[in-house]
Amino acid sequence: MLLKELCQRSGPSGWEDDIRSFILGQIKADEITVDTMGNIIAHKLGGGKKVMVAAHMDEVGFIVSGFTDEGFVRFKTVGGILTTVLVSKKVLLGEKKVPGIISAKAVHLQKREEREKLIPMSELYIDIGAKNKEEAQNLLNLGDYGVFAGEYTEFGDGLVKSKALDDRVGCAALIELMKNDYANDMYFVFTVQEEVGLRGAIIAANRIRPDYALVIEGTTCSDVYGTKPHETVTNLGGGAVMTAMDRAAVSDRRYFEMIKSLAERENIPLQIKRTSSGGTDAGSIQRSGGGVKTAVLAVPCRYIHSPVSVMSKSDFDSVCRLSAAVLKELERREL
């Protein structure tokens, strides 16, 4: 299954080589280039408007920052990861995918006051089974990357749990969308370094200078125990999510309304994201060149930026169907 293969590949921000190589083997276009940042730009030639469809390849992860005399690995996070999701989680480090466990002092050895507070990142380390610093340094180097080792599993009623659903769901959608024919001049872009500042997208957008952009994402879903109904943001199984605004971008109003009308006409479930927090590549693309009319569609994912996110396959299907309808509608009208 395509999404499973995408999720199992490594690709933290700045080290997207593994996931990029896999995607390049899956796509066909009239022109495929990899720019200096590492973005994949797949161009399907056409007339009329320039349309950019984007999803980011990178995932949150880790970078090796040091070694202790006892052979443990010090690390920093890459992208937004809360300390609360780290302890006792399995990780894979470096090109050799060295297995490790994020560790801390055992509860039996902690003082009462230590048990009652959050363990700071500075007190965490990764145990790779090395006997000493020299043995650890034979396996890894300073600056090596790491990722969560969360396996892809289907469970429940059409649900999926895996690492990196943000944004391998978007990458999977782009690959599917590329199989269609379009009248417009289409650019399907798999971007890099989104999780550390929307960096790859701005380079690609300035190069393409599109008239319209559609960003496809995995987004926050907080419909879980203890969350009040008005705080849920999005709901698993509620369909595709459209963003009105966040900290990085404000969706073009006519584009936004067009997508709402399309969802109603095509009977595709659609929900509006009920928060303005976070940000996507839309923030970079919208402000590129002379400005770009931009919209965001996303798959709601529980426990985002953790070892195991959860999504509904029906929501993924809604995003794919609605995205295809949007791209066809852009062939017929100006906004």
DOVEX-188480 format. One record per residue (C-alpha): residue number from 0; residue in one letter; x, y, z. Coordinates in Angstrom, 3 decimals. Layout:
% residues N
<drenmi nr="NUM" rest="a" X="X" Y="Y" Z="Z"/>
...
END
This chain:
% residues 335
<drenmi nr="0" rest="m" X="0.000" Y="0.000" Z="0.000"/>
<drenmi nr="1" rest="l" X="1.352" Y="3.397" Z="-1.046"/>
<drenmi nr="2" rest="l" X="0.647" Y="5.257" Z="2.214"/>
<drenmi nr="3" rest="k" X="2.280" Y="2.485" Z="4.256"/>
<drenmi nr="4" rest="e" X="5.434" Y="2.640" Z="2.119"/>
<drenmi nr="5" rest="l" X="5.567" Y="6.424" Z="2.455"/>
<drenmi nr="6" rest="c" X="5.165" Y="6.363" Z="6.236"/>
<drenmi nr="7" rest="q" X="7.847" Y="3.729" Z="6.755"/>
<drenmi nr="8" rest="r" X="10.476" Y="5.829" Z="4.957"/>
<drenmi nr="9" rest="s" X="12.687" Y="8.243" Z="6.885"/>
<drenmi nr="10" rest="g" X="12.736" Y="11.954" Z="6.144"/>
<drenmi nr="11" rest="p" X="13.243" Y="14.417" Z="8.973"/>
<drenmi nr="12" rest="s" X="13.700" Y="18.045" Z="7.932"/>
<drenmi nr="13" rest="g" X="16.983" Y="18.448" Z="6.073"/>
<drenmi nr="14" rest="w" X="17.489" Y="14.691" Z="5.565"/>
<drenmi nr="15" rest="e" X="14.711" Y="13.865" Z="3.089"/>
<drenmi nr="16" rest="d" X="16.889" Y="11.657" Z="0.836"/>
<drenmi nr="17" rest="d" X="15.164" Y="8.347" Z="1.646"/>
<drenmi nr="18" rest="i" X="11.599" Y="9.548" Z="1.188"/>
<drenmi nr="19" rest="r" X="12.559" Y="11.633" Z="-1.864"/>
<drenmi nr="20" rest="s" X="14.118" Y="8.621" Z="-3.613"/>
<drenmi nr="21" rest="f" X="11.000" Y="6.568" Z="-3.004"/>
<drenmi nr="22" rest="i" X="8.668" Y="9.272" Z="-4.337"/>
<drenmi nr="23" rest="l" X="10.786" Y="9.778" Z="-7.445"/>
<drenmi nr="24" rest="g" X="10.291" Y="6.096" Z="-8.208"/>
<drenmi nr="25" rest="q" X="6.499" Y="6.468" Z="-7.961"/>
<drenmi nr="26" rest="i" X="5.778" Y="9.472" Z="-10.185"/>
<drenmi nr="27" rest="k" X="5.719" Y="10.335" Z="-13.890"/>
<drenmi nr="28" rest="a" X="5.478" Y="13.795" Z="-15.447"/>
<drenmi nr="29" rest="d" X="6.647" Y="15.751" Z="-18.492"/>
<drenmi nr="30" rest="e" X="9.471" Y="17.284" Z="-16.448"/>
<drenmi nr="31" rest="i" X="10.740" Y="16.209" Z="-13.032"/>
<drenmi nr="32" rest="t" X="13.428" Y="18.228" Z="-11.276"/>
<drenmi nr="33" rest="v" X="14.984" Y="18.260" Z="-7.821"/>
<drenmi nr="34" rest="d" X="15.986" Y="21.813" Z="-6.918"/>
<drenmi nr="35" rest="t" X="18.908" Y="22.962" Z="-4.784"/>
<drenmi nr="36" rest="m" X="16.833" Y="22.708" Z="-1.580"/>
<drenmi nr="37" rest="g" X="15.751" Y="19.156" Z="-2.399"/>
<drenmi nr="38" rest="n" X="12.137" Y="19.842" Z="-3.416"/>
<drenmi nr="39" rest="i" X="10.705" Y="17.561" Z="-6.094"/>
<drenmi nr="40" rest="i" X="8.964" Y="19.612" Z="-8.793"/>
<drenmi nr="41" rest="a" X="6.929" Y="17.442" Z="-11.188"/>
<drenmi nr="42" rest="h" X="5.577" Y="19.465" Z="-14.119"/>
<drenmi nr="43" rest="k" X="2.670" Y="18.244" Z="-16.233"/>
<drenmi nr="44" rest="l" X="2.579" Y="20.560" Z="-19.228"/>
<drenmi nr="45" rest="g" X="-0.659" Y="22.313" Z="-20.088"/>
<drenmi nr="46" rest="g" X="-2.162" Y="25.614" Z="-21.119"/>
<drenmi nr="47" rest="g" X="-3.976" Y="28.275" Z="-19.170"/>
<drenmi nr="48" rest="k" X="-3.284" Y="28.885" Z="-15.509"/>
<drenmi nr="49" rest="k" X="-0.271" Y="27.734" Z="-13.517"/>
<drenmi nr="50" rest="v" X="-1.414" Y="25.599" Z="-10.591"/>
<drenmi nr="51" rest="m" X="0.904" Y="24.401" Z="-7.822"/>
<drenmi nr="52" rest="v" X="-0.164" Y="21.442" Z="-5.662"/>
<drenmi nr="53" rest="a" X="2.122" Y="20.930" Z="-2.670"/>
<drenmi nr="54" rest="a" X="2.729" Y="18.490" Z="0.180"/>
<drenmi nr="55" rest="h" X="5.802" Y="18.325" Z="2.385"/>
<drenmi nr="56" rest="m" X="8.025" Y="15.240" Z="2.506"/>
<drenmi nr="57" rest="d" X="9.730" Y="15.948" Z="5.817"/>
<drenmi nr="58" rest="e" X="8.686" Y="14.727" Z="9.247"/>
<drenmi nr="59" rest="v" X="9.615" Y="15.743" Z="12.782"/>
<drenmi nr="60" rest="g" X="12.651" Y="13.953" Z="14.187"/>
<drenmi nr="61" rest="f" X="15.972" Y="14.243" Z="15.993"/>
<drenmi nr="62" rest="i" X="19.603" Y="15.176" Z="15.522"/>
<drenmi nr="63" rest="v" X="22.541" Y="13.641" Z="17.383"/>
<drenmi nr="64" rest="s" X="24.188" Y="16.358" Z="19.478"/>
<drenmi nr="65" rest="g" X="26.641" Y="14.439" Z="21.664"/>
<drenmi nr="66" rest="f" X="27.722" Y="11.275" Z="23.451"/>
<drenmi nr="67" rest="t" X="28.201" Y="10.470" Z="27.117"/>
<drenmi nr="68" rest="d" X="31.174" Y="8.535" Z="28.493"/>
<drenmi nr="69" rest="e" X="28.778" Y="5.660" Z="29.190"/>
<drenmi nr="70" rest="g" X="27.802" Y="5.392" Z="25.510"/>
<drenmi nr="71" rest="f" X="24.434" Y="7.152" Z="25.582"/>
<drenmi nr="72" rest="v" X="23.425" Y="9.537" Z="22.789"/>
<drenmi nr="73" rest="r" X="22.486" Y="13.151" Z="23.457"/>
<drenmi nr="74" rest="f" X="19.979" Y="14.664" Z="21.023"/>
<drenmi nr="75" rest="k" X="17.934" Y="17.673" Z="19.983"/>
<drenmi nr="76" rest="t" X="14.502" Y="17.637" Z="18.367"/>
<drenmi nr="77" rest="v" X="13.905" Y="18.670" Z="14.755"/>
<drenmi nr="78" rest="g" X="10.496" Y="20.312" Z="14.451"/>
<drenmi nr="79" rest="g" X="7.814" Y="20.662" Z="17.102"/>
<drenmi nr="80" rest="i" X="7.897" Y="17.659" Z="19.449"/>
<drenmi nr="81" rest="l" X="6.664" Y="17.825" Z="23.039"/>
<drenmi nr="82" rest="t" X="8.852" Y="16.285" Z="25.732"/>
<drenmi nr="83" rest="t" X="5.762" Y="14.499" Z="27.065"/>
<drenmi nr="84" rest="v" X="5.692" Y="12.093" Z="24.091"/>
<drenmi nr="85" rest="l" X="9.380" Y="11.138" Z="24.173"/>
<drenmi nr="86" rest="v" X="10.201" Y="8.932" Z="27.169"/>
<drenmi nr="87" rest="s" X="10.535" Y="5.188" Z="26.360"/>
<drenmi nr="88" rest="k" X="9.861" Y="5.682" Z="22.634"/>
<drenmi nr="89" rest="k" X="11.709" Y="3.683" Z="19.979"/>
<drenmi nr="90" rest="v" X="13.789" Y="5.609" Z="17.438"/>
<drenmi nr="91" rest="l" X="16.029" Y="4.893" Z="14.440"/>
<drenmi nr="92" rest="l" X="19.227" Y="6.918" Z="14.076"/>
<drenmi nr="93" rest="g" X="21.396" Y="7.706" Z="11.052"/>
<drenmi nr="94" rest="e" X="21.606" Y="6.122" Z="7.624"/>
<drenmi nr="95" rest="k" X="22.207" Y="2.700" Z="9.205"/>
<drenmi nr="96" rest="k" X="18.940" Y="3.098" Z="11.155"/>
<drenmi nr="97" rest="v" X="20.596" Y="2.276" Z="14.473"/>
<drenmi nr="98" rest="p" X="17.780" Y="1.319" Z="16.894"/>
<drenmi nr="99" rest="g" X="17.520" Y="3.162" Z="20.177"/>
<drenmi nr="100" rest="i" X="15.219" Y="3.990" Z="23.083"/>
<drenmi nr="101" rest="i" X="14.685" Y="7.502" Z="24.435"/>
<drenmi nr="102" rest="s" X="15.381" Y="7.070" Z="28.133"/>
<drenmi nr="103" rest="a" X="15.428" Y="8.800" Z="31.503"/>
<drenmi nr="104" rest="k" X="16.117" Y="7.951" Z="35.137"/>
<drenmi nr="105" rest="a" X="13.880" Y="5.087" Z="36.308"/>
<drenmi nr="106" rest="v" X="10.932" Y="6.027" Z="38.522"/>
<drenmi nr="107" rest="h" X="12.457" Y="4.060" Z="41.438"/>
<drenmi nr="108" rest="l" X="15.474" Y="6.372" Z="41.409"/>
<drenmi nr="109" rest="q" X="13.572" Y="9.640" Z="41.191"/>
<drenmi nr="110" rest="k" X="12.895" Y="11.814" Z="44.206"/>
<drenmi nr="111" rest="r" X="9.263" Y="12.638" Z="44.954"/>
<drenmi nr="112" rest="e" X="9.573" Y="16.150" Z="43.527"/>
<drenmi nr="113" rest="e" X="11.101" Y="14.745" Z="40.327"/>
<drenmi nr="114" rest="r" X="8.143" Y="12.426" Z="39.785"/>
<drenmi nr="115" rest="e" X="5.728" Y="15.319" Z="39.979"/>
<drenmi nr="116" rest="k" X="7.285" Y="17.458" Z="37.252"/>
<drenmi nr="117" rest="l" X="7.945" Y="17.165" Z="33.541"/>
<drenmi nr="118" rest="i" X="11.356" Y="15.684" Z="32.757"/>
<drenmi nr="119" rest="p" X="13.323" Y="18.386" Z="30.888"/>
<drenmi nr="120" rest="m" X="14.758" Y="17.555" Z="27.476"/>
<drenmi nr="121" rest="s" X="18.282" Y="18.046" Z="28.862"/>
<drenmi nr="122" rest="e" X="17.839" Y="14.997" Z="31.110"/>
<drenmi nr="123" rest="l" X="16.765" Y="12.650" Z="28.308"/>
<drenmi nr="124" rest="y" X="19.141" Y="10.495" Z="26.296"/>
<drenmi nr="125" rest="i" X="18.998" Y="7.704" Z="23.711"/>
<drenmi nr="126" rest="d" X="20.180" Y="4.225" Z="24.662"/>
<drenmi nr="127" rest="i" X="21.597" Y="2.409" Z="21.603"/>
<drenmi nr="128" rest="g" X="23.130" Y="-0.443" Z="23.591"/>
<drenmi nr="129" rest="a" X="26.693" Y="0.881" Z="23.362"/>
<drenmi nr="130" rest="k" X="29.139" Y="0.032" Z="26.165"/>
<drenmi nr="131" rest="n" X="30.982" Y="3.367" Z="26.044"/>
<drenmi nr="132" rest="k" X="31.488" Y="6.584" Z="24.069"/>
<drenmi nr="133" rest="e" X="33.901" Y="4.986" Z="21.589"/>
<drenmi nr="134" rest="e" X="31.458" Y="2.230" Z="20.699"/>
<drenmi nr="135" rest="a" X="28.631" Y="4.752" Z="20.274"/>
<drenmi nr="136" rest="q" X="30.808" Y="6.944" Z="18.047"/>
<drenmi nr="137" rest="n" X="31.592" Y="3.934" Z="15.856"/>
<drenmi nr="138" rest="l" X="27.879" Y="3.655" Z="15.131"/>
<drenmi nr="139" rest="l" X="26.867" Y="7.323" Z="14.875"/>
<drenmi nr="140" rest="n" X="28.288" Y="10.764" Z="14.161"/>
<drenmi nr="141" rest="l" X="27.436" Y="14.197" Z="15.459"/>
<drenmi nr="142" rest="g" X="24.727" Y="15.626" Z="13.207"/>
<drenmi nr="143" rest="d" X="23.195" Y="12.271" Z="12.281"/>
<drenmi nr="144" rest="y" X="19.411" Y="12.379" Z="12.046"/>
<drenmi nr="145" rest="g" X="16.810" Y="10.262" Z="13.780"/>
<drenmi nr="146" rest="v" X="13.117" Y="9.425" Z="13.414"/>
<drenmi nr="147" rest="f" X="10.441" Y="7.712" Z="15.458"/>
<drenmi nr="148" rest="a" X="10.084" Y="3.991" Z="14.780"/>
<drenmi nr="149" rest="g" X="6.257" Y="4.011" Z="14.800"/>
<drenmi nr="150" rest="e" X="4.952" Y="1.177" Z="12.614"/>
<drenmi nr="151" rest="y" X="2.077" Y="1.519" Z="10.145"/>
<drenmi nr="152" rest="t" X="-0.939" Y="-0.477" Z="11.390"/>
<drenmi nr="153" rest="e" X="-4.594" Y="-0.594" Z="10.372"/>
<drenmi nr="154" rest="f" X="-7.035" Y="-0.980" Z="13.250"/>
<drenmi nr="155" rest="g" X="-10.569" Y="-0.240" Z="14.385"/>
<drenmi nr="156" rest="d" X="-13.149" Y="0.803" Z="11.794"/>
<drenmi nr="157" rest="g" X="-11.020" Y="1.986" Z="8.872"/>
<drenmi nr="158" rest="l" X="-8.355" Y="3.688" Z="10.996"/>
<drenmi nr="159" rest="v" X="-4.596" Y="3.832" Z="10.518"/>
<drenmi nr="160" rest="k" X="-1.864" Y="4.487" Z="13.095"/>
<drenmi nr="161" rest="s" X="1.683" Y="5.387" Z="12.087"/>
<drenmi nr="162" rest="k" X="4.493" Y="7.866" Z="12.448"/>
<drenmi nr="163" rest="a" X="4.774" Y="10.661" Z="9.879"/>
<drenmi nr="164" rest="l" X="1.151" Y="10.822" Z="8.741"/>
<drenmi nr="165" rest="d" X="1.982" Y="14.545" Z="8.738"/>
<drenmi nr="166" rest="d" X="2.507" Y="14.843" Z="5.848"/>
<drenmi nr="167" rest="r" X="2.838" Y="11.500" Z="4.106"/>
<drenmi nr="168" rest="v" X="-0.947" Y="11.655" Z="3.679"/>
<drenmi nr="169" rest="g" X="-0.367" Y="14.715" Z="1.503"/>
<drenmi nr="170" rest="c" X="2.402" Y="13.002" Z="-0.450"/>
<drenmi nr="171" rest="a" X="0.141" Y="9.998" Z="-1.099"/>
<drenmi nr="172" rest="a" X="-2.639" Y="12.309" Z="-2.282"/>
<drenmi nr="173" rest="l" X="-0.276" Y="14.122" Z="-4.679"/>
<drenmi nr="174" rest="i" X="0.904" Y="10.841" Z="-6.198"/>
<drenmi nr="175" rest="e" X="-2.720" Y="9.822" Z="-6.791"/>
<drenmi nr="176" rest="l" X="-3.656" Y="13.224" Z="-8.240"/>
<drenmi nr="177" rest="m" X="-0.744" Y="13.064" Z="-10.677"/>
<drenmi nr="178" rest="k" X="-2.384" Y="10.103" Z="-12.407"/>
<drenmi nr="179" rest="n" X="-5.149" Y="12.378" Z="-13.768"/>
<drenmi nr="180" rest="d" X="-5.049" Y="14.540" Z="-16.893"/>
<drenmi nr="181" rest="y" X="-5.386" Y="18.316" Z="-16.605"/>
<drenmi nr="182" rest="a" X="-5.866" Y="21.244" Z="-18.970"/>
<drenmi nr="183" rest="n" X="-3.951" Y="23.708" Z="-16.782"/>
<drenmi nr="184" rest="d" X="-0.185" Y="23.902" Z="-16.410"/>
<drenmi nr="185" rest="m" X="0.293" Y="21.706" Z="-13.328"/>
<drenmi nr="186" rest="y" X="3.182" Y="21.621" Z="-10.866"/>
<drenmi nr="187" rest="f" X="3.100" Y="18.882" Z="-8.238"/>
<drenmi nr="188" rest="v" X="5.646" Y="19.785" Z="-5.572"/>
<drenmi nr="189" rest="f" X="6.919" Y="17.586" Z="-2.744"/>
<drenmi nr="190" rest="t" X="8.578" Y="20.112" Z="-0.451"/>
<drenmi nr="191" rest="v" X="11.346" Y="19.895" Z="2.143"/>
<drenmi nr="192" rest="q" X="11.910" Y="21.497" Z="5.554"/>
<drenmi nr="193" rest="e" X="8.292" Y="22.455" Z="6.232"/>
<drenmi nr="194" rest="e" X="8.547" Y="21.420" Z="9.877"/>
<drenmi nr="195" rest="v" X="11.371" Y="23.875" Z="10.565"/>
<drenmi nr="196" rest="g" X="9.952" Y="27.010" Z="8.988"/>
<drenmi nr="197" rest="l" X="8.180" Y="26.314" Z="5.649"/>
<drenmi nr="198" rest="r" X="11.563" Y="26.682" Z="3.947"/>
<drenmi nr="199" rest="g" X="11.391" Y="24.521" Z="0.835"/>
<drenmi nr="200" rest="a" X="8.030" Y="25.814" Z="-0.342"/>
<drenmi nr="201" rest="i" X="9.152" Y="29.422" Z="-0.719"/>
<drenmi nr="202" rest="i" X="11.996" Y="28.385" Z="-3.026"/>
<drenmi nr="203" rest="a" X="9.732" Y="26.237" Z="-5.207"/>
<drenmi nr="204" rest="a" X="6.954" Y="28.832" Z="-5.370"/>
<drenmi nr="205" rest="n" X="9.332" Y="31.634" Z="-6.370"/>
<drenmi nr="206" rest="r" X="10.645" Y="29.389" Z="-9.113"/>
<drenmi nr="207" rest="i" X="7.201" Y="28.343" Z="-10.425"/>
<drenmi nr="208" rest="r" X="5.298" Y="31.607" Z="-9.823"/>
<drenmi nr="209" rest="p" X="1.879" Y="29.906" Z="-9.824"/>
<drenmi nr="210" rest="d" X="-1.491" Y="31.599" Z="-10.216"/>
<drenmi nr="211" rest="y" X="-3.132" Y="29.218" Z="-7.745"/>
<drenmi nr="212" rest="a" X="-1.853" Y="26.812" Z="-5.111"/>
<drenmi nr="213" rest="l" X="-3.452" Y="23.950" Z="-3.233"/>
<drenmi nr="214" rest="v" X="-1.612" Y="22.654" Z="-0.162"/>
<drenmi nr="215" rest="i" X="-2.482" Y="19.167" Z="1.093"/>
<drenmi nr="216" rest="e" X="-1.654" Y="18.410" Z="4.723"/>
<drenmi nr="217" rest="g" X="-2.152" Y="16.259" Z="7.794"/>
<drenmi nr="218" rest="t" X="-3.646" Y="18.460" Z="10.501"/>
<drenmi nr="219" rest="t" X="-4.490" Y="18.483" Z="14.191"/>
<drenmi nr="220" rest="c" X="-7.441" Y="16.438" Z="15.443"/>
<drenmi nr="221" rest="s" X="-8.319" Y="16.718" Z="19.122"/>
<drenmi nr="222" rest="d" X="-11.698" Y="14.948" Z="19.374"/>
<drenmi nr="223" rest="v" X="-10.459" Y="12.858" Z="22.296"/>
<drenmi nr="224" rest="y" X="-11.379" Y="12.231" Z="25.923"/>
<drenmi nr="225" rest="g" X="-11.333" Y="15.366" Z="28.056"/>
<drenmi nr="226" rest="t" X="-11.748" Y="17.781" Z="25.148"/>
<drenmi nr="227" rest="k" X="-14.878" Y="19.917" Z="25.212"/>
<drenmi nr="228" rest="p" X="-16.974" Y="19.882" Z="21.995"/>
<drenmi nr="229" rest="h" X="-16.140" Y="23.497" Z="21.166"/>
<drenmi nr="230" rest="e" X="-12.408" Y="22.723" Z="21.502"/>
<drenmi nr="231" rest="t" X="-12.215" Y="19.727" Z="19.152"/>
<drenmi nr="232" rest="v" X="-10.746" Y="21.720" Z="16.190"/>
<drenmi nr="233" rest="t" X="-11.458" Y="18.811" Z="13.775"/>
<drenmi nr="234" rest="n" X="-13.143" Y="15.402" Z="14.050"/>
<drenmi nr="235" rest="l" X="-11.809" Y="12.042" Z="12.937"/>
<drenmi nr="236" rest="g" X="-14.181" Y="10.627" Z="10.332"/>
<drenmi nr="237" rest="g" X="-15.697" Y="14.057" Z="9.680"/>
<drenmi nr="238" rest="g" X="-14.194" Y="14.364" Z="6.213"/>
<drenmi nr="239" rest="a" X="-11.604" Y="16.619" Z="4.606"/>
<drenmi nr="240" rest="v" X="-10.514" Y="19.683" Z="6.571"/>
<drenmi nr="241" rest="m" X="-10.241" Y="23.159" Z="5.043"/>
<drenmi nr="242" rest="t" X="-8.294" Y="25.916" Z="6.761"/>
<drenmi nr="243" rest="a" X="-9.681" Y="29.456" Z="6.754"/>
<drenmi nr="244" rest="m" X="-6.579" Y="30.943" Z="8.374"/>
<drenmi nr="245" rest="d" X="-3.664" Y="30.052" Z="10.626"/>
<drenmi nr="246" rest="r" X="-0.552" Y="31.812" Z="11.890"/>
<drenmi nr="247" rest="a" X="1.116" Y="31.592" Z="8.479"/>
<drenmi nr="248" rest="a" X="-1.615" Y="32.212" Z="5.907"/>
<drenmi nr="249" rest="v" X="-5.162" Y="33.386" Z="5.223"/>
<drenmi nr="250" rest="s" X="-6.978" Y="31.419" Z="2.527"/>
<drenmi nr="251" rest="d" X="-8.222" Y="33.377" Z="-0.463"/>
<drenmi nr="252" rest="r" X="-11.921" Y="33.989" Z="0.277"/>
<drenmi nr="253" rest="r" X="-13.286" Y="33.239" Z="-3.216"/>
<drenmi nr="254" rest="y" X="-11.144" Y="30.108" Z="-3.422"/>
<drenmi nr="255" rest="f" X="-12.393" Y="29.080" Z="0.044"/>
<drenmi nr="256" rest="e" X="-16.039" Y="29.539" Z="-0.922"/>
<drenmi nr="257" rest="m" X="-15.534" Y="27.695" Z="-4.210"/>
<drenmi nr="258" rest="i" X="-14.225" Y="24.638" Z="-2.353"/>
<drenmi nr="259" rest="k" X="-17.171" Y="24.706" Z="0.078"/>
<drenmi nr="260" rest="s" X="-19.607" Y="24.793" Z="-2.848"/>
<drenmi nr="261" rest="l" X="-17.778" Y="21.973" Z="-4.615"/>
<drenmi nr="262" rest="a" X="-17.912" Y="19.756" Z="-1.529"/>
<drenmi nr="263" rest="e" X="-21.669" Y="20.314" Z="-1.274"/>
<drenmi nr="264" rest="r" X="-22.218" Y="19.695" Z="-4.977"/>
<drenmi nr="265" rest="e" X="-20.114" Y="16.529" Z="-5.057"/>
<drenmi nr="266" rest="n" X="-21.445" Y="15.305" Z="-1.681"/>
<drenmi nr="267" rest="i" X="-17.930" Y="15.121" Z="-0.199"/>
<drenmi nr="268" rest="p" X="-17.676" Y="15.480" Z="3.602"/>
<drenmi nr="269" rest="l" X="-15.920" Y="18.728" Z="4.533"/>
<drenmi nr="270" rest="q" X="-15.188" Y="20.379" Z="7.881"/>
<drenmi nr="271" rest="i" X="-13.651" Y="23.762" Z="8.611"/>
<drenmi nr="272" rest="k" X="-10.656" Y="23.789" Z="10.955"/>
<drenmi nr="273" rest="r" X="-11.776" Y="25.525" Z="14.128"/>
<drenmi nr="274" rest="t" X="-8.516" Y="27.130" Z="15.195"/>
<drenmi nr="275" rest="s" X="-6.039" Y="29.638" Z="13.809"/>
<drenmi nr="276" rest="s" X="-2.947" Y="28.017" Z="15.342"/>
<drenmi nr="277" rest="g" X="-0.198" Y="26.222" Z="13.437"/>
<drenmi nr="278" rest="g" X="0.990" Y="26.847" Z="9.907"/>
<drenmi nr="279" rest="t" X="1.558" Y="25.114" Z="6.576"/>
<drenmi nr="280" rest="d" X="3.477" Y="25.645" Z="3.347"/>
<drenmi nr="281" rest="a" X="0.582" Y="27.882" Z="2.299"/>
<drenmi nr="282" rest="g" X="2.200" Y="30.625" Z="4.369"/>
<drenmi nr="283" rest="s" X="5.297" Y="30.625" Z="2.186"/>
<drenmi nr="284" rest="i" X="3.541" Y="30.035" Z="-1.121"/>
<drenmi nr="285" rest="q" X="0.922" Y="32.751" Z="-0.591"/>
<drenmi nr="286" rest="r" X="3.615" Y="35.406" Z="-0.079"/>
<drenmi nr="287" rest="s" X="5.879" Y="34.306" Z="-2.937"/>
<drenmi nr="288" rest="g" X="6.412" Y="36.320" Z="-6.113"/>
<drenmi nr="289" rest="g" X="3.594" Y="38.831" Z="-6.487"/>
<drenmi nr="290" rest="g" X="1.265" Y="36.780" Z="-4.287"/>
<drenmi nr="291" rest="v" X="-0.605" Y="33.514" Z="-4.907"/>
<drenmi nr="292" rest="k" X="-4.260" Y="32.576" Z="-4.378"/>
<drenmi nr="293" rest="t" X="-3.910" Y="29.692" Z="-1.931"/>
<drenmi nr="294" rest="a" X="-6.083" Y="27.127" Z="-0.134"/>
<drenmi nr="295" rest="v" X="-5.374" Y="24.232" Z="2.236"/>
<drenmi nr="296" rest="l" X="-7.051" Y="20.825" Z="2.436"/>
<drenmi nr="297" rest="a" X="-6.009" Y="18.363" Z="5.122"/>
<drenmi nr="298" rest="v" X="-6.571" Y="14.943" Z="6.657"/>
<drenmi nr="299" rest="p" X="-7.373" Y="15.202" Z="10.391"/>
<drenmi nr="300" rest="c" X="-4.811" Y="13.228" Z="12.451"/>
<drenmi nr="301" rest="r" X="-4.901" Y="12.553" Z="16.185"/>
<drenmi nr="302" rest="y" X="-1.658" Y="12.758" Z="18.214"/>
<drenmi nr="303" rest="i" X="0.182" Y="14.660" Z="15.474"/>
<drenmi nr="304" rest="h" X="3.976" Y="15.086" Z="15.824"/>
<drenmi nr="305" rest="s" X="4.248" Y="11.957" Z="17.936"/>
<drenmi nr="306" rest="p" X="5.484" Y="8.366" Z="17.384"/>
<drenmi nr="307" rest="v" X="1.960" Y="7.262" Z="16.483"/>
<drenmi nr="308" rest="s" X="-0.635" Y="9.467" Z="14.780"/>
<drenmi nr="309" rest="v" X="-4.108" Y="8.197" Z="13.899"/>
<drenmi nr="310" rest="m" X="-6.211" Y="8.908" Z="10.809"/>
<drenmi nr="311" rest="s" X="-9.359" Y="7.625" Z="9.117"/>
<drenmi nr="312" rest="k" X="-9.093" Y="6.202" Z="5.609"/>
<drenmi nr="313" rest="s" X="-12.461" Y="7.765" Z="4.810"/>
<drenmi nr="314" rest="d" X="-11.042" Y="11.236" Z="5.558"/>
<drenmi nr="315" rest="f" X="-8.081" Y="10.548" Z="3.283"/>
<drenmi nr="316" rest="d" X="-10.491" Y="9.519" Z="0.524"/>
<drenmi nr="317" rest="s" X="-12.474" Y="12.742" Z="1.017"/>
<drenmi nr="318" rest="v" X="-9.293" Y="14.826" Z="0.638"/>
<drenmi nr="319" rest="c" X="-8.316" Y="13.004" Z="-2.563"/>
<drenmi nr="320" rest="r" X="-11.783" Y="13.331" Z="-4.095"/>
<drenmi nr="321" rest="l" X="-12.195" Y="16.982" Z="-3.158"/>
<drenmi nr="322" rest="s" X="-8.685" Y="17.916" Z="-4.315"/>
<drenmi nr="323" rest="a" X="-9.336" Y="16.318" Z="-7.710"/>
<drenmi nr="324" rest="a" X="-12.618" Y="18.237" Z="-7.999"/>
<drenmi nr="325" rest="v" X="-10.884" Y="21.520" Z="-7.082"/>
<drenmi nr="326" rest="l" X="-8.198" Y="21.069" Z="-9.731"/>
<drenmi nr="327" rest="k" X="-10.830" Y="20.352" Z="-12.385"/>
<drenmi nr="328" rest="e" X="-12.909" Y="23.365" Z="-11.305"/>
<drenmi nr="329" rest="l" X="-9.851" Y="25.623" Z="-11.682"/>
<drenmi nr="330" rest="e" X="-9.807" Y="24.657" Z="-15.350"/>
<drenmi nr="331" rest="r" X="-13.296" Y="26.122" Z="-15.792"/>
<drenmi nr="332" rest="r" X="-13.207" Y="29.386" Z="-13.866"/>
<drenmi nr="333" rest="e" X="-11.187" Y="32.353" Z="-12.655"/>
<drenmi nr="334" rest="l" X="-11.279" Y="33.468" Z="-9.056"/>
END
